[in-house]
Amino acid sequence: MIGKLRRATAGRHAPYARAALWTLIIALGVALGGGRAAAQSPPYLDQGLRWIGTSHTCTAPNEWTAQHVFRSLQLPAALADLCLFTWHADGTPTPADVSKLFSVSLATELTEDVPVVAPSGIAADEQALLTALRTSLRGQVGDASLLPVMPATPAVRVVVIDSAPDATAGHIRIGASRHGDTLAHLIEDLVCRTDGGVRTCAAEVTTELALPWIARGVAGPSGGFTGTLSDVASAVERAIATWQSDRHTAPKTTPAHLLLNLSIGWEHTAQIADCSTLPAASLGPPARAVRGILQQAATLGVVLVAAAGNDSGGPSPRTGLVCPGRYQAVKQDSDPTQSLVIAVSGLDYQDHPLETVRPLGVTGIAGLGLGGVAWDPADPPPPMLIGSSVSTAVVSAISALVWAYQPGATTGQLTHALYDGGRDVGSANECPLAIPECRSRRASVCGALHALGASIQCTPPAPRAASCPALPVQVAALAADYTAVVPVAGTPVSLSSLPRYLAPSVQVSPSVFPMPISGTCPTCWSATSASAPSPAFVLPAVGQDLADAVLVVRLTDSSLHALALGSLTASTPSYAFLLPLGWVVQSAYLTGYDDNLYSVTEQLFVQP
């Protein structure tokens, strides 16, 4: 049985877009415009079927239709004179047909109109699967339904410092990158509940934009894909100032507590983007600004939850945590016994660290980080997220519910509730200062509330048998899409030759990135069956072209095996690769090189 979720993005992505890849507008990397017949030469990007040019009168040969792009509004000539030419004869136009169009139309800047905008909707069966993933995460983590008593008004304001535009509670806006708004709605899923058709929330969720750049020096009207350290610092400041102002003007309805979700991170670049636990005075101004404003937040009693980060790749990968997650090792100025932030690493449904976990990057407090997806009913469903971003949002939501249950809890008590109520999942590399010798524990709402003495009937969910939730009905509904895909054999390769071990990822640049930062397969589902005559692993159409792609699978005995897949292109609908008989895949990831020769690594969903 094999199936998938169709991707919500397609095509190539500009370097900054690759950092998130959840946008609906795809940059093809083609220089458009610039003259008449020289605008494009064969081969054409979309078979030469549609062209746009500038002409006061839209005229075309008989084989083409011609019309103004804008036909209703009174617009300046630069827009009003844009013409769209569409091929309507049988077959596809030849270079001679296109040349004739150029000559007859007399249009300038004639440029092929290629399909760079992906559909924002998905098929009903795919939405059902996304909904099932959303439900599975809530079941594995727990939610506000476990609270003995819901507060009359939200007890905590959670601010997602990320890629979503600034928004107040109940008005989360879609960003150019869906990373931020997805996490905001994911937190809402966990802190709210519906009784008798009435929705109440133990916490309110707002957003502050910290990743505004869609390209170098170009801020997106709906946010972007990366940010600078000053962007992060400013977003934190706005979150604090807005909360304080609201507390002053509306103290009865504004939550008494503030929590910042920082599912973002940056790698160390000395004096430019320092990621260090050294004294603040030794840092460059950008990092000093971020750490300073976070210290100010902690002094005000704000809880800060930050991502541990994902593997940076390369022969000498960065170790430990990204910043600001690394600030878990920094003491609060106001309480030196407590960490400045709570850092969170990611787990799958088996309670195994995610395949993209950083070397020495497993934290004492961990959270489910696989398949995070949530959205407003009025918005198109986003691609699911996999990485420490999701686990950070999960722990932020749990923390907010604990605070709602015990409003007088200190940061130290919240930290202990998360840890003491967690399920032991193995050794840890980085622990909160208040828990100097610790293991890694998976946080849950049930466990954290029990740790604070709540008298509730629940048991922290046990790990699943596989890395992903079992959703056979939803997967079966999609399986028919791939009955015609002919599997091909991959070539076994050494694990030492994987692209992720040979080249770094784009996140090593000094920008602030979402965690996760890549999305070769933005929304996908793959399945294998050991009982099939020829077990196969299916990859849906990748979100960007990948060179030297390698599929790495982890079997039930925890052994890793790699199959070289060659080059994968975004234009291919799907791929299927034969697996040796007897293989039962528990988890898998895809790694390869993007157009700029950065490595890209992404864990995939697997249904055994």
HELIX and SHEET records of a PDB file:
HELIX    1   1 PRO A   15  ARG A   18  1                                   4    
HELIX    2   2 ALA A   77  ALA A   80  1                                   4    
HELIX    3   3 PRO A   95  SER A  105  1                                  11    
HELIX    4   4 ALA A  124  VAL A  141  1                                  18    
HELIX    5   5 ALA A  144  LEU A  146  5                                   3    
HELIX    6   6 HIS A  179  VAL A  191  1                                  13    
HELIX    7   7 LEU A  229  THR A  249  1                                  21    
HELIX    8   8 ALA A  280  SER A  282  5                                   3    
HELIX    9   9 PRO A  285  THR A  299  1                                  15    
HELIX   10  10 GLY A  325  ALA A  329  5                                   5    
HELIX   11  11 SER A  388  TYR A  405  1                                  18    
HELIX   12  12 THR A  411  ASP A  420  1                                  10    
HELIX   13  13 VAL A  445  ALA A  451  1                                   7    
HELIX   14  14 PRO A  472  ALA A  479  1                                   8    
HELIX   15  15 ALA A  480  TYR A  482  5                                   3    
HELIX   16  16 LEU A  495  SER A  497  5                                   3    
HELIX   17  17 PRO A  499  LEU A  502  1                                   4    
HELIX   18  18 VAL A  506  VAL A  508  5                                   3    
SHEET    1   A 4 TRP A  64  HIS A  68  0                                        
SHEET    2   A 4 LEU A  82  TRP A  87 -1                                        
SHEET    3   A 4 ARG A  50  THR A  54 -1                                        
SHEET    4   A 4 THR A 108  GLU A 112 -1                                        
SHEET    1   B 8 ALA A 203  LEU A 209  0                                        
SHEET    2   B 8 VAL A 156  ASP A 162  1                                        
SHEET    3   B 8 HIS A 257  LEU A 262  1                                        
SHEET    4   B 8 VAL A 303  ALA A 307  1                                        
SHEET    5   B 8 ILE A 342  LEU A 347  1                                        
SHEET    6   B 8 ILE A 365  LEU A 368  1                                        
SHEET    7   B 8 ARG A 439  ARG A 442  1                                        
SHEET    8   B 8 ARG A 423  SER A 427 -1                                        
SHEET    1   C 2 CYS A 192  ASP A 195  0                                        
SHEET    2   C 2 VAL A 198  CYS A 201 -1                                        
SHEET    1   D 2 TRP A 213  ALA A 215  0                                        
SHEET    2   D 2 VAL A 218  ALA A 219 -1                                        
SHEET    1   E 2 ILE A 264  GLY A 265  0                                        
SHEET    2   E 2 PHE A 513  PRO A 514 -1                                        
SHEET    1   F 2 LEU A 370  GLY A 372  0                                        
SHEET    2   F 2 LEU A 385  ILE A 386 -1                                        
SHEET    1   G 3 VAL A 488  ALA A 489  0                                        
SHEET    2   G 3 SER A 574  LEU A 578  1                                        
SHEET    3   G 3 ALA A 536  PRO A 540 -1                                        
SHEET    1   H 5 THR A 491  VAL A 493  0                                        
SHEET    2   H 5 LEU A 560  LEU A 568 -1                                        
SHEET    3   H 5 LEU A 546  LEU A 555 -1                                        
SHEET    4   H 5 VAL A 585  TYR A 593 -1                                        
SHEET    5   H 5 SER A 599  LEU A 604 -1                                        
SHEET    1   I 2 SER A 526  ALA A 527  0                                        
SHEET    2   I 2 VAL A 606  GLN A 607  1                                        
END                                                                             
